Amino acid sequence: MHRVFKKRISWVIGLVAVLAVALGAVTLTAVAQGGDDDQPITGTALEKASQAALAQTGGGRVTGTEVGDEESYYEVEVTLDDGSQIDVQLDESFNVVSQAADHEGADHQDGANDQDNEGAD
């Protein structure tokens, strides 16, 4: 009977260890993703969205993307040669809905230097 008790204790300790590792992996994944639900654009949609955004901004490089943005279907962040960033909002057909200077972390007044191009081709 004592041997059965030791086996059960060992089994429970092993199960707790496995659960702790699994919980740690889930926590690390959430932290690595920033706890954010943002999904990047992938595949051919990424290529099309990037081309549309770069054409709208006249150049630069794509430094971030998101599907299902609260403002549009796609959002493409473009960093220009001068270091400024522009968020280009696209619909499902990769048409520009709007663009705005990205002021995250910058000292600015809300709405300053925003360039909305609603209905732009």
Secondary structure as UniProt FT lines:
FT   HELIX           2..32
FT   TURN            33..35
FT   HELIX           43..57
FT   STRAND          61..67
FT   STRAND          74..79
FT   TURN            81..82
FT   STRAND          85..90
FT   TURN            92..93
FT   STRAND          96..101
FT   TURN            104..105
FT   TURN            110..113
FT   TURN            118..119
//
